Amino acid sequence: MVHVAIGLVVLVASAAALAALARRFGVSEPLVLTLAGVAASYLPFVPAVHLEPEVVLLGLLPPLLYTAAIRTSLVDFRANIGTIASLSVGLVLFSTFAVAAVVWWLLPVPFAVAVALGAVVAPPDAVAATAVARRIGMPRRIVTILEDESLFNDATALVALRTAIAASAGTVSVWQAGGDFLLAAGGGALVGIAVAALLALLRRRITDPVLDTTLSFLAPFAAYLPAEQIHASGVIAVVTCGMILGHGAPVWQSAASRIAERTNWRTIQFILESSVFLIIGLQVRAIVEDAWSSGLDHTTLVISAIAVLLAVMVARPLWIFPWSLLFQRLGRSTVPLSYPTVVSWAGMRGVVTLAAVLLLPEDTPQLPVLKLLALVVVAGTLLLQGTSLSWLVRRLHLRGPSRSEDALQKANLLTQAGAAGMAALDAAAGPDTPRQVVQSLRDRLTWRTNAAWERLGRAESEQRTPTAEYRRLRLEMLRAERETVLRVRDSGGMDYEILQHVLARLDLEESMIDRFDETEEERREPLAAPAAAADCDHLRAAPLLREPTEPDQCAECVAEGQSWVHLRMCLTCGHIACCDSSPGNHATEHHAATGHPVMRSVEPGEAWRWCYVDELLG
């Protein structure tokens, strides 16, 4: 047991270190981890690793699917359900039989066994797809489609594999196969919905973040195991449960529980993803040696491996492009040709393929060769598609989400939320509410909103914005406060539990400021102008630019001897005034005095406008 424990510690530590290095140098994490595993498998002191399929299907797959599902937008899934269904069901079945035809032609195996291998290599891997997408930065719609496809295609492949294994034993008919598929899909969805409803009921009554996080850890297994017991799809059950719980989390969970859940699942995802691809590499040596000594002609073996890899890679665009054209003809899609091009090339395989091939019975003809073919597909797609996908995205001039555009939308949304918060404060505050309490709440809300807008500015000087100065000073205060608490702790003059509570409160506030700082210090990009709000007449009527009255300065600030933070222009009269983060708030004062509705930023590289009347961005 000690050797097993040491091996697990070394495995996780090595995987984490290699993943961190891959992130540091901007290369594909799955590819680096897999290649490192391959190299390690040939070292004399590294023991042979044999991954049991039950470990993957019961221990690794449910939590990996769940952590992706709870971050998946149910709204985006509904909007792309046609595309996702064609990829996760139609494409998987098409790839299954395309590979089966190649294997049946080249190898001395029954057609049912060839279909089983086709089902093994058909589903792209959720882990590989999201890892590459996060690294290279793709348009959000492409990432959404790839992630959602990868969540559901495993279910189709595993059902097809189960049916093919039964067919090879002569115990299933075509009608039974269709019935099994409907049971797997429908039964899995029903189980996922039922488990999600039960967990949502419990979460409404649990406010302790520790208990809620424990419940969250049980969720993927609570959905997967019952579904598998009734021969439904545990994969669909986990994904359905996770998407429902993720969508309802802001209503059912407390804020502390949501923060704890996000942090813990991100940690689990990182450890499992990194370990899985390292384990894949560690199995290479044993799989290659077994296949090489299987008795099959080596030339046939190499040709079969190349042919299966090509079949997997070619089947995807052969399915995607006709369906994309069909969707455009039906008016259900308006995406450019570059989108299906990228989706058709993003077909990396991963852990599910290697786990599924281990499910084949031991008496399967040419089993060592089939394992090698599955391994070649995983390694080949990670190497060829995983490394060239970023080049393809750049070649097609596709860009990921603009950080500056995201900051603009965040500022707009926070302004809308802040207006609702102010209205709630006015309604809830009574005549007996202390004025200083109301003012403190107003100041806190104003600070948060202004901080989001300051993110958009580009002051020419090195002067800190008010919120940046607030963060700097508050962090200094927290440092001094923590040092004082630690001195009291070390002196032994205070109960330890009290000290822990105080330190936890200081840590929580500092973590909030640190996270805000991370967002604020991101690389800034020129801001593109978003489309004018469709329901704002003022934005539609306002010009994009006007001749300024006082270029490059706020006349009121100059007259009052104040310094501004960022400048805004009134699009009715051209008046230049300072933003709400500036001491004078002269842009807002100008609107209050004149009623002119729309102003715009005049900071370099910015082109957004704001309507004071409708509180909309355009």
C-alpha positions, 0 to 999 in steps of 0.5 A: 500500500505504501508503494501505491501511495507513493506512486500516486503522489509522484504521479499527481506531482509530476502531472501538476508540474508538467501542466504548469510548465505547459501553461507557462510556455503556452503549449498544449497541456494534453500533448506535453503530458502524453509525451512525457508519459511515453518517455517515462514508460521506457525508463527502467525504474518506472513500473508498468501502468495498467489502467482499469476501465472501471477506474476511468468510467466510474472514478474519473469520467463522472467528475470530469464531465460534471465539472464541465457541465456545471460551467456550461450555459444551459441557454447557449446549449438550447440555442445550439441544440441542433448543431450539438445533436448532429455532432454528438449523435450523428457524427459519432455514428457516422465516424463509428461506421466509417472506421468500422469499414476500414478496419473490416477491410484491413484486418481479419476481424468480424464486422461487429468487432470493427464497429466496436473499435469504431465506437471506441475512437469516434468521440472527441475528448471533452478534456482535450477539446477544452484544454486546447480551446482555452489555450489558443483562444477561439470565438466563444460560439466555437468553444461552446459547440466543442464543449457541449458536443464533448459532453454528450458524444461519450454517451453515444459512443459507449451505447454503440460500443455496448451494442457492438459487443453484444452483436459480436456475441450474437445476442442483439438485433437491430430493433434491440440496438435502437431500443437500447439507444433510446433507453440510454438517452431518455433514461439517462436524461430522466435520472439526471433531472431527478437527481438534480431536483433532489439535490436542488431541494437539499441545497435550498436548506443547506447554508453551510459551504462545507456541507454544500460542497460535500453534496456537490462532490457526491452529485456526479456519482449520485447521477451516474451510478443509478443510471448505469444500474438501469442500463441507461447512460450514466454520462447523459445523467451526469451532464444533465444533472450538472447543467441543471445544478449549474444553471440554478446555482445562483438561486439555490446556493449561498454565495459562500457555497458557490465560491467554495464549489468553483474553487474545489471543482477547478482544483479537482479538474486540474488534478484529474485532467493532468493525471489522465493524460500522463497515465495515457502516455505511461501505457504506450510501451506495454500496448505497443509491445503487445501489438507488435508481438501479436502475430499480425504482419507488421506492414499490415499493422502500420498501414491499419494504424495510419488508415484508421487515424486518417478515417477518424480525421476525414470523417469529421469534415465529411459530416460537418460541412454538409450539415453546416450548409444544410443549416444555413439553407434552413436559416438556422445558422449564419456562421462563416465558413471558418467556423465549421472549418475549425470545428471539423479540425478540433477532433482530438481524442483522449481518455474515454477512447483508451478506457473504452477499448479496455472494455472489449472482452479478452476473447476479442479477435486481434485485441492487442492490435485494436488497443494499439489502433485506439492509442494511435488515434489518441496520440495522432489527433493530439499531435496533428490536430492539437498542435496545428489547431492554433495555426488554423485559427490564426490562418482563418483570422479568428479571434477569441473574446476581446478582453476590452470588449468583455470589460465593456460589457461587464461595466454595462451589466454592473451599472444595470445591477447597481441601479437595481441595487440603489433602487432596492436600497431606497425601498428598504431604508426606512426613516430609522435607518442611520444615514451613515449606513445608507451612505456607506452602502451607496459609496460601496456600490458606486465604488464597484461600478466606477471600478468597472468603468475605470478599467476601460480608461487609458489615462496618459499619466501614471496617476492611479485611479481612485479604485486602484489607490483604494486597493493599494491602501486597503492591501497595506491596511490588511497587511498591518492588521494581519501582522497584529493578529499574528503577534497576538497569536504568537504571544498566546494571549487569545483563544486560537479559535477566535484568532482563526475566525479573524484571520479568515475574515481578513483572508476573505477580503484580501482574496476579493481584492486580489481577484479584482486586481487580476481582472484589472491588470489584464492586457488592454486592447483597443475597444471596438464599438458595440452595436447600438442598443436596439431599444434606445432611440437616443443611441440611434439618433446620436452621432458617433463623434462631435467636434469637442469644445475643449480638447483634451481637458475638463474645463470645470476641473481646470477651473476648480483646480482638480485632476480628472481620471478619464474624459467623456464627450457630450454628443449633443454639444461636444462638451468635454467633462470628467468621468464619475471616478473623477472628483468632480463627476462633471460629465454626469453634472453636465447631463443633469444640467442640460438633459443631453442624453448621450456621451462617449469616451474620448480616451485613445482606442475607445469608441463606446457611448452611454445613454444616461436616460435609458442607461444603455451602452452602444 
